[in-house]
Amino acid sequence: MHDDKESRLSEWYGTQPDAVPGGHGHRPEDPSSLSSQIPPRRSSGPSPSYYEPYWSEDNQGPGHSRKKHTGARVFGVCMLAIIVIAASALLFSNGGGMFSPAVRATPSADEYRSMQEFFDKYYDNASTSEWNSSIPRAETGTGVTLPLTPRPTDLELSLSEVYSQCINSTVAITAVVDKGRYFWGSGIIMTSDGYILTNSHVLDGAESATVTLWDEREFPAELVGADSASDIAVLKIDASGLPAAEFCSGDLTVGEPVAAIGNPLGRELRGTMTDGIVSAISRDITYTDHPMTLIQTNAAINEGNSGGPLLNMQGQVVGMTSMKLISSYSNSSIEGIGFAIPIGTMKSVADQLIENGRVLGRPALGITVGPIPSEALSYFEIPSGLYVTSVEEGSDAEAKGVRRSDIITAVNGEKVFVTADLSDIIDRLGIGDSVKLNIYRDGQNFEVDVKLMEFSELY
């Protein structure tokens, strides 16, 4: 039974989900061609998606995808025509749902009979699905918090010493999506009694999860909580005496060396270490309508690394690997540009998840939007703004009549052109506040006031 499971887990399907409909998975000759992306439930451009190595018990091909999360959540920063994608386990679901062909060419407007048909194609990966998992839940409110330790001033380890010190606190996570299908990621041992940190996208859609330790012991995991906005999740396993990682409370500086440990591309390459430097410490990226400030690094991050540690040369965790970039021109991964969630965000979110099972206090509008390509503006003679791809059930936006295919031209009097414009406005407000939306629909302009709701209640 154990051998059968290992055999299944070692079988990687690297073909993109729609490349060979219904085809049998195989090991691609060039694994580097696989794109890794962040688990954006909302995307701002032509539906990006991200892939994780996925295994199938019955050899069902890559056409089986996880839920696709797109819409107004991911806005490529730093470069034109580059999309933020979750890398690490990277969101790895071979199309496992959040992913799909990473970046699509913009369809020609004159090929479509209507504006909605055009946008259905342009955002062809969009869906209204929220983050979900049926993994058994763990107890919350235990009083456990993520401990931080000052950085030693008189210690600097070699890369081999960092690896020896930290490899045992890095785990592999196998998330079972449904019968016979698995998703692979990494995790960090937070406490000696079994709290594990990872990325939320690694667990999205999973019905169970297993944590594999350095010594090959396997433990079923319970879900303490997950936060799709920050891409952080906490698991709990029934174990004791585990080698917990040390988490650094000190600041990073651009140019200092760092290393990443994780499980890229699946079981065969478990425990891989890569190194680089801190390329930047404050990269702002809009994800799930909320800005994320991330660490940028040139340490190699690949599918399966998601949720693994980014380490300083004192062997302390300074971040959690989570994203990388993919070019919209070549549909290939951008090398040397990866991202990690900083330790401050990890602590804030993990502490709330352990206390409440979710993060409270974030305002949300309850709609998914995306920018409008210039070709569509002229061809369909529509105004600039944000195209509504979906409206969340139970939101005030739904109650007030906001619809899919509406175009929002301004919010509280401010013009909006990209999802970051909307995010910036929302983040200045609080739950219960109202925003005035200027909407264009079927040649008519009108206004509607929509109340902001608790993010965790909608998503």
C-alpha positions in Angstrom: 0.0 0.0 0.0 2.8 2.4 0.9 4.7 1.5 -2.2 1.6 2.0 -4.3 1.2 5.5 -2.8 4.8 6.4 -3.4 4.5 5.3 -7.0 1.4 7.5 -7.4 3.0 10.5 -5.8 6.1 10.2 -7.9 4.1 10.4 -11.1 4.1 14.0 -12.3 1.8 15.3 -14.9 3.4 18.4 -16.4 1.2 19.0 -19.4 -0.9 22.2 -19.3 -4.5 21.4 -18.6 -5.9 22.0 -22.1 -2.8 20.9 -24.1 -3.9 17.3 -24.4 -7.6 17.0 -23.6 -8.1 13.8 -21.7 -4.6 12.7 -22.4 -2.5 10.6 -20.1 0.0 12.5 -18.0 3.7 12.2 -18.6 7.0 13.6 -17.4 7.8 16.5 -19.7 11.2 16.5 -21.3 11.7 20.1 -20.2 10.3 20.6 -16.7 11.3 24.3 -16.8 8.5 24.9 -19.3 6.0 24.5 -16.6 4.8 27.8 -15.2 4.3 28.3 -11.5 1.9 30.9 -10.3 0.2 32.2 -7.3 -3.0 31.2 -6.4 -4.8 34.3 -7.4 -8.5 33.8 -7.0 -8.9 37.0 -8.8 -6.8 38.1 -11.7 -6.5 41.5 -13.3 -5.5 40.4 -16.8 -6.1 37.6 -19.2 -6.8 35.0 -16.7 -3.6 33.9 -15.3 -3.4 30.6 -13.4 -0.8 28.6 -11.7 0.3 25.1 -11.8 1.3 22.6 -9.2 2.6 19.1 -9.8 -0.4 16.9 -9.5 -0.6 13.2 -9.4 -3.5 11.0 -10.5 -4.3 7.6 -9.2 -6.0 6.6 -12.3 -3.8 8.4 -14.8 -6.3 11.0 -15.6 -4.6 13.8 -17.5 -4.0 17.4 -16.8 -7.4 18.3 -17.9 -8.6 17.9 -14.3 -8.2 21.3 -12.8 -8.6 22.8 -9.4 -11.0 25.7 -9.0 -9.8 28.6 -11.1 -9.5 31.8 -9.1 -9.3 34.9 -11.2 -10.7 38.3 -11.5 -9.7 41.4 -9.8 -7.1 40.0 -7.5 -3.8 39.8 -9.2 -2.3 42.8 -10.8 1.1 42.4 -12.2 3.5 44.9 -10.8 7.0 45.9 -11.6 6.7 45.1 -15.3 4.3 45.6 -18.2 2.8 42.4 -19.5 4.0 40.3 -16.6 1.7 38.5 -14.3 2.2 37.6 -10.7 1.9 33.9 -10.3 2.1 31.8 -7.3 5.0 29.8 -7.4 5.8 27.7 -4.7 3.8 24.5 -4.7 3.5 27.1 -6.1 0.5 26.8 -6.7 1.2 24.2 -8.5 -1.6 22.3 -9.5 -0.9 21.3 -13.0 -3.7 23.3 -13.9 -5.0 22.2 -10.7 -7.5 24.7 -10.9 -6.1 27.9 -10.1 -3.9 27.5 -12.9 -4.4 27.1 -16.5 -2.4 28.3 -19.4 -0.5 31.0 -17.7 -1.1 33.9 -19.9 -3.3 34.0 -23.0 -3.0 36.2 -26.0 -5.7 38.9 -26.1 -8.5 37.7 -28.4 -9.4 39.9 -31.3 -12.6 41.9 -30.6 -13.9 41.6 -34.1 -14.1 37.8 -33.8 -17.0 38.1 -31.3 -20.6 38.9 -31.7 -21.0 40.8 -28.4 -19.0 42.4 -25.7 -19.9 39.7 -23.2 -18.8 37.0 -25.5 -15.5 38.8 -25.9 -14.9 39.1 -22.2 -16.0 35.6 -21.5 -13.0 34.6 -23.7 -10.7 37.2 -22.4 -11.4 36.1 -18.8 -11.9 32.5 -19.7 -10.5 31.2 -16.5 -12.6 33.4 -14.3 -14.9 31.8 -11.8 -16.8 32.9 -8.7 -15.5 30.0 -6.6 -14.2 31.0 -3.1 -11.3 29.3 -1.3 -12.6 26.1 0.1 -11.4 22.9 1.7 -13.0 20.0 3.5 -9.9 19.1 5.4 -10.9 18.3 9.0 -10.7 21.3 11.3 -8.4 21.7 14.3 -9.1 23.4 17.5 -8.6 27.2 17.6 -8.1 29.6 20.5 -5.3 27.5 22.0 -3.1 30.6 22.8 -0.3 29.4 20.6 1.5 32.2 18.7 4.4 32.3 16.2 7.6 32.9 18.2 10.1 35.4 16.9 13.8 35.4 17.8 16.3 38.3 17.4 19.0 37.8 14.7 22.3 36.8 16.2 25.0 39.4 15.6 28.0 37.1 16.0 26.9 34.2 13.8 27.0 33.6 10.0 26.7 30.1 8.7 27.8 28.6 5.4 25.1 27.4 3.0 25.8 23.8 4.0 25.4 24.7 7.7 22.2 26.5 7.0 20.9 23.4 5.2 21.9 21.0 8.0 20.2 23.3 10.6 17.0 23.9 8.7 16.2 20.9 6.5 14.5 18.9 9.3 12.1 21.8 10.0 11.0 21.8 6.4 8.1 19.4 5.5 6.4 18.1 2.5 2.6 18.5 2.2 0.4 16.2 0.1 -3.1 17.6 -0.4 -5.7 15.2 -1.7 -8.1 17.0 -4.0 -10.3 14.1 -4.6 -10.0 10.3 -5.1 -6.6 9.7 -6.7 -5.5 13.3 -7.2 -2.8 14.9 -5.2 -1.2 18.3 -4.9 2.3 18.8 -3.6 3.8 21.6 -1.6 6.1 22.5 1.2 5.7 23.7 4.8 7.5 24.9 7.9 7.4 23.4 11.4 6.3 26.3 13.6 6.1 24.6 16.9 7.5 21.3 18.4 4.0 20.1 19.0 2.9 20.1 15.4 1.8 23.5 14.1 2.8 23.8 10.4 2.8 26.9 8.2 2.2 26.7 4.5 0.5 28.6 1.6 -3.3 28.6 1.5 -3.2 27.8 -2.2 -1.5 24.5 -1.6 -4.7 23.4 0.3 -7.4 25.0 -1.8 -10.0 22.4 -2.8 -8.4 19.7 -0.8 -10.4 17.1 1.2 -7.4 15.9 3.3 -3.7 16.7 3.8 -0.7 14.7 4.9 2.5 16.1 6.3 5.7 14.1 5.6 8.6 14.8 8.0 12.3 14.7 7.3 12.4 11.1 8.6 9.7 9.9 6.3 7.0 9.7 9.0 3.6 10.8 7.7 0.9 12.4 9.7 -2.7 13.3 8.7 -3.2 17.1 9.2 -6.1 19.2 10.4 -6.7 22.7 9.2 -6.4 25.4 11.8 -7.2 28.1 9.4 -6.4 29.6 5.9 -6.3 33.1 4.6 -6.5 33.4 0.8 -5.8 37.2 0.9 -2.3 36.7 2.4 -1.9 33.1 1.0 -1.1 31.8 4.5 -2.5 28.6 6.1 -1.8 26.8 9.4 -2.1 23.0 9.8 -1.9 20.9 12.9 -0.5 17.4 13.2 -0.6 15.1 16.3 3.1 15.0 17.0 5.6 16.1 19.6 9.3 16.8 19.9 9.5 18.2 16.3 12.5 20.4 15.3 10.7 23.7 15.0 12.2 26.4 12.7 13.5 29.6 14.2 11.8 32.7 13.0 13.7 36.0 12.7 12.4 39.2 14.2 15.1 41.4 12.6 15.1 43.4 9.4 16.3 42.3 6.0 18.6 44.4 3.7 18.8 44.4 0.0 21.8 42.4 -1.2 22.1 40.1 1.8 22.3 36.4 1.0 19.3 34.1 1.5 18.4 30.5 0.8 15.2 28.6 0.1 14.5 25.0 1.0 11.5 23.1 -0.5 10.2 20.3 -2.6 10.2 21.4 -6.2 8.4 19.4 -8.9 7.4 16.6 -6.6 8.6 13.8 -4.4 11.8 13.0 -6.3 13.4 16.4 -5.6 12.4 16.8 -2.0 14.7 18.8 0.2 16.2 20.9 -2.5 18.1 24.1 -1.5 18.6 27.1 -3.7 20.4 30.4 -2.8 20.5 34.0 -3.9 20.1 37.4 -2.4 17.3 39.7 -1.2 16.6 41.7 -4.4 14.0 44.0 -2.8 12.2 44.1 0.5 9.0 46.0 -0.3 7.4 44.9 -3.6 3.7 45.8 -3.6 1.4 43.4 -5.4 -2.4 43.5 -5.3 -3.8 40.1 -4.5 -7.4 39.3 -3.7 -8.2 43.0 -3.6 -5.6 43.6 -1.0 -2.0 44.8 -1.4 0.7 42.4 -0.4 4.2 43.7 0.4 6.6 40.9 -0.4 10.3 40.1 -0.4 11.8 39.8 -3.8 14.6 37.3 -4.3 16.6 35.7 -7.1 16.8 32.4 -5.2 15.2 29.8 -7.5 11.6 29.1 -6.7 9.7 26.3 -8.6 6.6 24.3 -8.4 6.4 22.5 -5.1 8.3 25.1 -3.2 5.1 26.9 -2.1 5.0 27.2 1.7 8.7 26.5 2.2 11.1 28.8 4.1 13.2 31.6 2.9 16.2 31.7 5.2 19.0 34.1 6.3 22.6 33.1 6.9 21.9 32.5 10.6 19.5 29.7 9.7 16.4 31.7 10.6 13.1 31.9 8.6 12.7 35.4 7.2 9.8 34.6 4.8 7.6 32.0 3.1 8.2 31.3 -0.6 5.0 32.0 -2.5 5.3 33.6 -5.9 7.2 34.2 -9.1 6.6 35.9 -12.4 5.6 34.7 -15.9 5.9 36.6 -19.1 2.7 37.3 -21.0 4.7 37.4 -24.2 6.6 34.2 -24.1 4.3 32.3 -21.6 7.5 31.3 -19.9 8.7 31.7 -16.3 10.8 34.8 -15.6 14.0 33.6 -14.0 15.6 35.2 -11.0 12.4 37.0 -9.8 10.7 35.2 -7.0 8.7 36.4 -4.0 8.3 35.4 -0.4 5.8 36.5 2.3 7.7 38.4 5.0 7.9 37.2 8.6 5.9 40.1 9.9 2.9 39.2 7.8 3.4 35.5 8.6 3.2 36.2 12.3 0.2 38.5 12.1 -1.9 36.2 10.0 -0.8 32.9 11.7 -1.6 34.3 15.2 -5.1 35.3 14.1 -5.7 31.9 12.3 -4.7 30.0 15.4 -6.9 32.2 17.6 -10.0 32.6 15.4 -9.6 30.2 12.4 -9.7 33.2 10.1 -8.4 36.8 9.8 -11.0 39.4 10.8 -11.4 43.1 10.0 -10.8 43.3 6.3 -13.3 45.2 4.1 -14.5 43.7 0.8 -16.7 44.9 -2.0 -17.8 41.5 -3.1 -17.1 41.8 -6.8 -14.4 40.5 -9.1 -13.1 42.9 -11.7 -10.5 43.1 -14.4 -9.1 45.8 -16.7 -10.4 46.4 -20.2 -8.0 46.0 -23.1 -7.7 49.0 -25.4 -8.9 47.0 -28.4 -12.2 46.4 -26.7 -12.7 50.0 -25.7 -12.7 51.2 -29.4 -14.4 48.2 -31.0 -17.3 48.0 -28.6 -17.3 51.8 -27.9 -17.3 51.4 -24.2 -15.7 53.6 -21.5 -12.5 52.9 -19.7 -12.9 51.3 -16.3 -13.0 47.8 -14.7 -15.1 45.0 -16.1 -17.1 43.0 -13.6 -16.5 39.3 -14.1 -18.5 38.1 -11.1 -20.5 39.3 -8.1 -20.3 37.3 -4.8 -23.5 35.8 -3.6 -24.7 37.4 -0.4 -22.7 40.6 -0.9 -24.3 44.1 -0.8 -23.2 44.6 -4.4 -25.4 41.7 -5.4 -28.3 43.1 -3.3 -27.9 46.5 -5.0 -28.1 45.0 -8.5 -24.5 45.1 -9.6 -24.1 42.5 -12.4 -21.5 40.6 -14.3 -20.5 42.5 -17.4 -21.1 45.9 -15.8 -18.2 48.4 -16.2 -17.2 50.4 -13.2 -15.8 53.7 -14.3 -15.2 55.4 -11.0 -15.4 54.7 -7.2 -16.1 57.5 -4.8 -15.4 59.9 -7.7 -12.0 58.5 -8.5 -11.4 57.0 -11.9 -10.4 53.3 -11.9 -8.5 51.6 -14.7 -6.6 48.7 -13.0 -7.5 46.5 -10.0 -5.0 48.3 -7.9 -7.0 51.5 -8.2 -10.0 49.8 -6.6 -7.9 48.1 -4.0 -6.3 51.3 -2.9 -9.7 52.9 -2.4 -11.2 50.0 -0.5 -8.2 49.7 1.8 -8.7 53.2 3.0 -12.2 52.3 4.3 -13.6 50.0 6.9 -16.3 47.3 7.2 -19.7 48.9 7.0 -18.6 52.0 5.0 -20.3 52.7 1.7 -18.7 53.3 -1.7 -20.3 55.0 -4.6 -19.8 53.1 -7.9 -20.3 54.8 -11.2 -21.5 52.0 -13.5 -21.8 51.8 -17.3 -24.4 49.2 -18.6 -25.9 48.8 -22.0 -25.2 52.4 -23.0 -26.4 53.9 -19.8 -24.5 55.4 -16.8 -25.8 55.3 -13.3 -24.6 55.3 -9.7 -25.1 52.8 -6.8 -24.0 52.9 -3.2 -22.6 49.6 -2.0 -21.7 48.7 1.6 -18.3 47.0 2.4 -18.6 43.7 4.1 -16.3 41.4 6.1 -13.9 39.8 3.7 -14.0 36.4 5.5 -17.8 36.3 5.2 -17.7 36.6 1.5 -14.6 34.6 0.6 
